Amino acid sequence: MPDIIKILPTEVSNKIAAGEVVQRPSSVLKELLENSIDANSSKIKIVIKNAGKNLIQVIDDGQGMSRNDMHKSFVKHATSKINKIDDIFSINSMGFRGEALAAIASVSMIEMSSSKLNENDGYFIELNGGKIISEKELIGNKGTSVKVQNLFYNVPARRNFLKSDFVELKHIINVFNNIALSHNEIEFSFINNGEEIFYLKKESLRKRIISIFGEKIRENLIPLNEDTQIASLNGFILKPGFAKKSRSNQYIFVNNRSVKSQFINHSIFSSFDGLLRDGYYPGYFLFINIDPTKIDVNVHPNKTEIKFDDDQNLYSIINSAVKHCLGIYQVSPVLDFDKDPSMDISYSQIKTYPKIPSIEVDSDFNPFQIFNDDKVENLFSEKSQNIIESDIEIEDKKFIKIFQIFNKFIVSASTSSLIIINQKLAHQRILYESFLKSMFDSAEDIQKLAFPLEYQLSKEQLILFKKIDSEFKSLGFEYKLYNSQLKISSIPSQLKMSSIEDIIDNILNDEYDFDESNSLSNSDFFAKKLSKSSSIKSGKKLNLNEQEFLVNQLFSCKEPNLCPDNKQIFVTLSKNDIENIF
């Protein structure tokens, strides 16, 4: 029997590896920046064109590479970071796998030039699809320049699946923010489409945060410092008043490596118990320094996931450190005007002691008395009426065909079926189609504001906002932009003025909830985002008129069955379905 197992060619295996390592342009930028940091660079310049699809260039003043090292850098699993298996469990460098450059080169066109310190001559190498097409000696300054062009040019399917420039640029800026925050000792320059949008000098962590996120964050920074035998913590916690409906301002670094950790997020979130409004998330810039032997960063090729040797104790340390930090700076609970005051217990009631209930006896009660049928019927009728009034809130006492349950679902009954509607998803569908219509309808339905709403944009937000300017205007927003200050004079009629800031934050700041995987266009994407941000929430009590209006509007939609995220809006139970239950 002939052998069927074959060893894959290098170019094929590199393209397979690229599927994990190089997911999008931001993945390339991350790998190049980490290489520059490992080269002990003090200055790093980043050049981006068309959201990284056409060009990603990183220039540093690091230690540089020799000709042989440049050749080896494009060989899979060639690295200077580890020598033996034990080194994997005590990693201090940003990169170590030795597969990133080989994977990137296999799906792009690369130009690399490098010169070492105290050497007059440098070297240049050019690759297409992982194959060297030219190389030469050159005279250059100390450091390395890597230019990645036409990403996925030889893998059309991958290139076609890249998102819009707006989405890809958000990913790129997020990578840049992570690197710039964790290495404030390095000078950074970020140029996008010929415009320098970031120039960050060597500065303290506080100043670096302000330089990236704007002046409005300054007064909301609460310093955190805690040193224990297990780990040392430092960084900043944002005041509860600066909390967002997105997780955009949540940054975690372990040994200066940006990571994602659900249990760390939960530990910090629980520290804010009673300080945040419902649906809001705290912001923080947390740096954890821990023994490299006590963690494992070799979990995923992206090196953003991490495992801790003693995560339970670390959870408690972070939780108590954040609480202590908030306590020192006397952070008080945020006033929630939407909260039902009837659920609060007054201070006077708390201080009172329970009383023994008194026993009352009805001396006129006769167990052998025969009740009048009318009295029983009236008693029952009154009771039933009270139940209907309190639970369903309708004026007439007739049989109703629509009512709300659990403040989440609307039930509509007919002679042959029962329809249970998710009110939140139904409202999203209604708003989604309304926003789409307003984008393509010249007769925009807008509401003028008596006083302009002012919103201060950070540098990152300003870049992204300019990319969605036309979509915002088509929705019905009217505004003027003065430098980085947004003055909004009109908003779509479907939106509430109180929710505008949250909506802008949601669109411009959201790190991972902005994926356009189910969107056909930018307009479709923003219609989805706005409908989700401005829809009624689960737990919202609706009166009968509101319920009827919602149901009528839903079944007037072109697609009433599914919400914008393709989730089922309602279920229908026929008479047989109900009878089969019993």
C-alpha positions in Angstrom: 0.0 0.0 0.0 1.5 3.4 -1.0 2.2 6.0 1.6 -0.6 8.7 1.9 0.9 11.1 4.5 3.0 13.8 2.9 5.1 16.6 4.3 3.6 19.9 3.3 5.8 22.4 1.4 7.1 25.3 3.5 5.0 27.9 1.6 1.8 25.8 2.3 2.6 25.4 6.0 3.4 29.1 6.3 0.0 30.0 4.8 -1.7 27.6 7.2 0.1 29.2 10.1 -0.9 32.7 8.8 -4.5 31.7 9.3 -3.9 31.8 13.1 -1.1 34.4 13.4 -2.3 36.9 10.8 -6.0 37.4 11.2 -6.1 41.0 9.9 -3.9 44.0 9.4 -3.8 44.7 13.2 -2.2 41.3 13.7 0.7 42.3 11.5 1.2 45.6 13.3 1.2 43.8 16.7 3.9 41.3 15.6 6.1 44.1 14.1 5.8 46.3 17.1 6.6 43.5 19.5 9.8 42.8 17.4 10.8 46.5 17.7 10.3 46.4 21.4 12.3 43.3 21.8 15.1 45.0 19.8 15.3 47.6 22.6 14.1 50.5 20.5 13.6 53.9 22.0 11.8 55.4 19.0 9.2 53.7 16.8 7.4 55.1 13.8 4.3 53.5 12.3 2.9 54.3 8.8 -0.5 53.0 7.8 -2.4 53.3 4.4 -6.0 52.2 3.8 -6.4 50.7 7.3 -3.3 48.5 6.7 -4.7 46.7 3.7 -2.2 48.5 1.3 0.7 49.3 3.7 1.9 48.6 7.3 5.3 50.0 8.0 7.2 50.0 11.3 10.5 51.8 11.6 12.6 51.6 14.8 16.0 52.5 16.1 16.7 49.2 17.7 19.7 47.0 17.7 19.2 45.9 14.0 20.0 42.6 12.3 22.8 41.1 10.3 22.3 39.7 6.8 22.1 36.2 8.1 19.7 37.1 10.8 17.4 38.8 8.3 17.3 35.6 6.2 16.7 33.4 9.3 13.9 35.7 10.5 11.7 34.5 7.6 12.2 30.9 8.4 9.5 29.2 10.4 10.3 28.6 14.1 13.6 30.6 13.9 13.9 32.8 17.0 16.5 34.4 19.2 14.2 34.5 22.3 14.4 30.9 23.5 17.1 28.2 23.4 15.6 25.3 25.4 12.2 24.1 26.5 12.5 25.6 30.0 12.8 29.1 28.4 9.1 28.9 27.3 8.0 29.0 31.0 10.0 32.1 31.9 9.4 34.3 28.9 10.2 38.0 29.3 10.2 39.0 25.7 7.1 40.0 23.7 7.6 37.4 21.0 9.2 34.0 21.1 7.5 31.6 18.7 9.5 32.5 15.7 6.7 32.0 13.2 5.2 35.5 12.8 7.4 36.9 10.1 7.4 33.7 8.1 3.6 33.7 8.2 3.3 37.4 7.3 5.7 37.0 4.4 3.7 34.1 3.0 0.6 36.3 2.5 2.1 39.7 1.6 4.8 41.6 -0.1 7.6 42.6 2.3 10.5 44.9 2.2 13.0 44.8 5.1 16.1 46.9 5.7 18.3 46.8 8.8 21.6 48.1 10.1 23.3 47.2 13.3 25.0 49.6 15.7 28.5 50.6 14.9 28.2 49.1 11.4 28.3 51.4 8.4 26.6 49.0 6.1 23.1 47.6 6.2 21.1 45.1 4.2 17.9 45.2 2.2 15.7 42.2 1.4 12.4 42.0 -0.6 10.0 39.0 -0.6 6.8 38.2 -2.4 4.6 35.5 -1.0 7.5 34.3 1.2 10.0 34.0 -1.6 13.1 36.3 -1.8 13.0 38.3 -5.1 15.8 40.8 -4.4 18.4 41.7 -1.8 21.3 44.2 -1.7 23.6 46.1 0.6 22.8 49.7 1.7 23.9 52.5 3.9 21.4 53.3 6.6 20.9 54.4 10.2 20.8 52.0 13.1 17.6 50.1 13.4 15.1 48.1 11.3 12.3 49.0 8.8 9.7 46.5 7.8 7.2 47.4 5.1 4.3 45.0 4.6 2.2 45.7 1.5 -0.9 44.2 -0.1 -1.8 41.9 2.7 -3.5 38.7 1.5 -2.9 39.6 -2.1 -2.3 35.9 -2.9 -5.2 34.7 -0.7 -8.2 36.5 -2.2 -10.7 34.8 0.0 -9.0 36.1 3.2 -8.7 39.6 1.7 -12.4 39.7 0.7 -13.3 38.9 4.3 -11.5 41.9 5.7 -13.9 44.4 7.1 -14.4 48.1 6.2 -11.6 50.6 6.7 -13.5 51.9 9.8 -13.5 48.5 11.5 -9.9 47.5 10.6 -8.6 50.9 11.7 -10.3 50.5 15.0 -8.4 47.2 15.5 -5.2 48.8 14.5 -5.6 51.7 16.9 -6.5 49.3 19.7 -3.2 47.4 19.1 -1.3 50.7 19.1 -3.0 51.8 22.3 -2.0 48.6 24.0 1.6 48.8 23.0 1.9 52.6 23.7 0.4 52.3 27.1 2.6 49.4 28.2 5.8 51.1 27.0 5.6 54.7 27.9 9.4 54.8 27.9 9.3 54.6 24.1 8.6 57.5 21.7 5.9 56.7 19.2 4.8 58.3 15.9 1.6 57.1 14.2 0.9 58.3 10.6 -2.4 57.3 8.9 -2.8 58.1 5.2 -0.1 60.7 5.3 -1.5 62.5 8.5 0.3 62.2 11.8 -2.4 61.4 14.3 -0.3 60.4 17.3 3.1 61.7 18.5 3.8 60.4 22.0 7.0 61.5 23.8 8.7 59.5 26.5 6.5 60.3 29.5 4.8 59.0 32.7 2.0 56.5 32.5 -0.5 59.2 33.6 0.6 61.6 30.8 0.6 58.8 28.3 -3.0 57.9 29.1 -4.0 61.6 28.8 -2.1 61.9 25.5 -4.0 59.0 24.0 -7.5 59.4 25.5 -7.7 63.2 25.9 -7.9 65.7 28.7 -11.3 64.8 29.9 -9.9 61.6 31.4 -7.4 63.4 33.6 -9.6 64.2 36.5 -11.1 60.7 36.5 -7.9 58.8 37.1 -7.4 57.2 40.5 -3.9 55.8 41.1 -3.6 52.2 42.3 -0.5 50.7 43.9 -0.3 47.4 45.7 2.7 45.2 46.4 2.3 41.6 47.6 4.3 38.4 47.6 2.3 37.0 44.8 2.2 40.0 42.5 2.6 43.8 42.4 -0.2 45.9 41.0 0.0 49.5 39.7 -1.9 51.7 37.3 -5.1 53.7 37.4 -8.8 53.0 38.0 -11.4 55.3 36.4 -14.0 56.9 38.6 -17.5 55.4 38.4 -18.9 58.6 36.8 -16.6 57.9 33.8 -18.0 54.3 33.3 -19.2 53.4 29.8 -21.8 51.1 28.3 -18.9 49.4 26.5 -15.7 47.8 27.8 -13.6 50.2 25.7 -11.5 51.6 28.6 -10.5 48.3 30.1 -6.7 47.5 29.7 -4.9 44.7 31.5 -1.2 44.1 31.2 0.8 41.3 32.7 4.5 41.9 32.7 3.9 44.7 30.2 2.0 42.3 27.9 -1.5 43.2 26.9 -3.8 40.3 27.8 -7.5 39.3 28.1 -8.6 37.7 31.3 -12.3 37.1 32.2 -11.6 36.4 35.9 -9.5 39.7 36.3 -12.3 41.6 34.7 -14.8 40.0 37.0 -12.6 40.7 40.0 -12.5 44.4 39.2 -16.2 44.6 38.3 -17.2 43.1 41.6 -15.1 45.7 43.4 -17.5 48.4 42.0 -20.6 46.8 43.5 -23.1 49.5 44.2 -21.0 52.2 42.4 -22.2 51.7 38.8 -25.4 52.2 37.0 -27.0 49.1 35.4 -25.4 48.2 32.1 -22.2 50.3 32.7 -18.7 48.9 33.0 -15.7 50.4 34.9 -12.6 51.6 33.2 -9.1 50.8 34.3 -5.4 50.5 33.3 -4.1 47.7 35.4 -0.5 46.6 35.3 0.4 43.2 37.0 4.0 42.3 37.6 4.4 38.6 38.4 7.1 35.9 38.3 7.2 34.7 34.7 7.4 31.1 36.0 4.0 31.5 37.6 2.2 32.3 34.3 1.8 30.6 30.9 1.5 32.9 27.9 2.0 30.1 25.4 -1.8 29.5 25.2 -2.6 31.0 21.8 -0.5 32.3 18.9 -1.7 35.8 19.5 -0.3 35.6 23.1 -3.2 37.6 24.4 -4.5 34.8 26.6 -2.8 33.8 29.8 -3.0 31.3 32.6 -2.0 31.9 36.2 -0.6 29.4 38.6 -2.5 30.9 41.6 -5.5 32.6 40.1 -7.7 32.4 43.2 -5.3 34.4 45.4 -4.7 36.8 42.6 -8.4 37.4 42.2 -8.7 38.3 45.9 -5.7 40.6 45.7 -7.0 42.5 42.8 -10.5 42.8 44.3 -9.3 44.1 47.6 -6.7 46.4 46.0 -9.4 48.1 43.8 -11.8 48.4 46.8 -9.0 49.9 48.9 -8.1 52.3 46.1 -11.8 53.5 45.8 -12.1 53.8 49.5 -8.9 56.0 49.9 -10.2 58.4 47.4 -13.7 58.3 48.9 -15.5 57.3 45.8 -19.3 57.3 46.5 -22.1 55.5 44.7 -23.5 57.0 41.5 -27.0 58.5 41.8 -29.3 56.4 39.7 -32.5 58.4 39.0 -34.1 55.5 37.2 -34.0 53.4 40.4 -37.4 52.7 42.1 -37.2 54.5 45.4 -39.8 52.2 46.9 -37.2 49.4 46.9 -34.9 51.4 49.2 -34.9 50.9 53.0 -34.8 54.2 54.9 -32.1 54.8 57.6 -34.7 55.1 60.3 -36.1 51.7 59.4 -32.7 50.1 59.5 -32.2 51.3 63.1 -35.6 50.1 64.4 -35.9 46.7 66.1 -38.5 44.2 65.0 -41.8 44.1 67.0 -43.7 41.1 68.0 -46.9 41.0 65.9 -50.2 41.4 67.8 -52.9 38.8 67.6 -56.4 39.9 66.8 -59.5 37.7 67.2 -62.7 38.2 65.3 -65.4 37.6 68.0 -68.1 37.7 65.3 -66.7 34.9 63.2 -69.1 31.9 62.8 -67.6 28.9 61.0 -71.1 27.5 60.5 -72.5 30.6 58.8 -73.7 30.1 55.2 -72.3 32.7 52.8 -74.5 34.4 50.4 -73.6 33.4 46.8 -73.7 37.1 45.7 -71.2 38.1 48.4 -68.8 35.3 47.4 -69.1 36.2 43.7 -68.5 39.9 44.4 -65.6 39.2 46.6 -63.9 37.1 44.0 -64.7 39.6 41.2 -63.2 42.4 43.2 -60.1 40.4 43.9 -59.7 39.4 40.3 -60.2 42.9 39.2 -57.4 44.1 41.5 -55.1 41.4 40.1 -55.8 42.5 36.5 -55.3 46.2 37.4 -52.0 45.7 39.2 -50.4 43.2 36.8 -51.7 44.3 33.4 -52.8 47.9 34.0 -55.8 48.2 31.8 -58.9 50.3 32.2 -61.6 47.9 31.0 -62.1 44.6 32.7 -62.9 42.6 29.5 -60.9 39.7 28.2 -57.6 41.2 26.9 -55.8 39.9 23.9 -52.4 41.5 24.7 -50.4 41.8 27.9 -46.9 41.9 29.3 -45.2 39.2 31.4 -41.9 39.5 33.5 -41.5 43.0 32.0 -39.7 41.3 29.1 -42.2 39.6 26.9 -45.5 40.7 25.3 -48.1 38.0 24.9 -50.7 38.3 22.2 -53.6 35.9 22.0 -55.9 35.0 19.2 -58.6 32.4 18.7 -56.1 29.8 17.3 -52.7 30.7 18.7 -50.6 32.4 21.3 -47.7 34.7 20.3 -44.9 35.5 22.7 -42.8 38.5 21.7 -39.4 39.5 23.0 -40.0 43.3 23.5 -36.3 44.2 23.3 -35.6 42.4 20.1 -38.8 43.6 18.6 -37.9 47.2 19.3 -34.5 46.7 17.7 -36.0 45.5 14.5 -38.4 48.5 14.4 -35.6 51.0 15.0 -33.2 49.2 12.6 -35.6 49.5 9.7 -36.5 53.0 10.6 -32.8 54.0 10.6 -32.1 52.3 7.3 -35.1 54.1 5.8 -33.9 57.5 7.1 -30.5 56.9 5.5 -32.0 56.6 2.0 -34.9 58.9 2.4 -34.4 62.5 1.6 -37.1 63.6 4.0 -35.3 63.0 7.2 -37.2 62.8 10.5 -35.1 64.8 12.9 -35.6 66.8 16.1 -33.9 70.1 16.8 -32.2 70.5 20.2 -32.9 73.6 22.2 -29.3 73.7 23.3 -26.4 72.0 21.3 -25.0 68.9 22.8 -21.2 69.1 23.2 -19.0 66.0 23.1 -15.2 66.1 23.4 -13.5 63.6 21.0 -10.1 62.0 21.8 -7.6 61.7 19.0 -8.6 58.2 18.3 -12.3 59.1 18.3 -11.6 62.0 16.0 -9.9 59.8 13.4 -12.7 57.3 13.4 -15.5 59.9 13.4 -14.2 61.4 10.2 -14.6 58.0 8.6 -18.3 57.8 9.5 -19.1 61.5 8.9 -21.5 60.8 6.0 -23.3 57.9 7.8 -23.9 60.1 10.8 -25.4 62.9 8.7 -27.5 60.5 6.7 -29.1 59.3 10.0 -30.3 62.7 10.8 -27.5 64.1 13.0 -26.6 67.8 12.4 -23.4 69.0 14.0 -20.3 71.1 13.7 -16.8 69.9 14.5 -14.4 72.4 16.1 -11.0 70.8 16.3 -11.9 67.9 18.5 -15.2 69.2 19.9 -18.4 68.0 18.5 -21.5 70.3 18.8 -24.7 68.4 17.9 -27.7 70.6 17.0 -30.1 67.9 15.7 -30.6 64.2 16.3 -32.8 61.5 14.7 -36.3 61.6 16.1 -36.1 57.9 17.2 -33.3 58.8 19.8 -33.4 60.4 23.2 -31.1 63.2 23.9 -29.9 61.5 27.1 -28.7 58.5 25.2 -26.6 60.3 22.6 -23.3 60.3 24.5 -23.6 56.6 25.2 -24.4 55.9 21.5 -21.3 57.8 20.4 -19.2 56.0 23.0 -20.6 52.7 21.9 -19.8 53.3 18.2 -16.4 55.0 18.6 -14.9 53.2 21.6 -16.3 49.7 21.6 -13.3 47.3 21.2 -14.8 44.0 20.2 -18.5 44.6 19.7 -18.1 46.4 16.4 -17.6 43.4 14.2 -19.4 43.8 10.8 -19.5 40.1 10.1 -23.3 40.2 9.6 -23.4 43.6 7.9 -23.7 44.3 4.2 -22.5 47.9 4.3 -21.5 50.7 6.6 -25.1 51.9 6.6 -26.3 48.5 7.7 -23.6 48.4 10.4 -24.5 51.7 11.9 -28.2 51.0 11.7 -27.6 47.9 13.8 -25.4 49.7 16.3 -27.9 52.5 16.8 -30.9 50.1 17.1 -29.1 48.1 19.8 -28.0 51.1 21.7 -31.3 52.9 21.7 -33.8 50.1 22.0 -35.9 49.5 25.2 -34.2 47.1 27.6 -35.4 43.9 29.2 -37.3 44.7 32.4 -38.9 47.8 31.0 -42.6 48.0 32.1 -44.9 49.0 29.3 -48.5 50.1 29.5 -51.2 48.6 27.2 -51.0 51.4 24.6 -47.2 50.9 24.4 -47.6 47.2 24.1 -50.1 47.5 21.3 -48.0 50.1 19.5 -44.9 47.9 19.7 -46.7 44.8 18.3 -48.4 46.8 15.5 -45.0 48.4 14.5 -43.3 45.0 14.6 -45.7 43.4 12.2 -45.5 46.4 9.9 -41.8 45.7 9.4 -40.5 44.0 6.2 -38.8 41.3 8.3 -40.7 40.9 11.7 -39.4 37.4 12.4 -35.7 38.2 13.1 -33.9 41.0 14.9 -30.9 42.8 13.2 -28.6 40.1 14.7 -30.7 37.3 13.2 -32.2 36.2 16.5 -35.8 35.1 16.7 -38.1 37.8 17.9 -41.2 35.8 18.7 -42.6 32.3 19.0 -46.0 31.1 18.0 -47.8 28.4 20.0 -50.9 26.9 18.3 -53.8 25.5 20.1 -52.5 22.0 19.5 -49.1 23.0 20.8 -50.6 24.2 24.1 -52.9 21.2 24.4 -49.9 18.8 23.9 -48.2 20.4 26.9 -50.8 19.0 29.1 
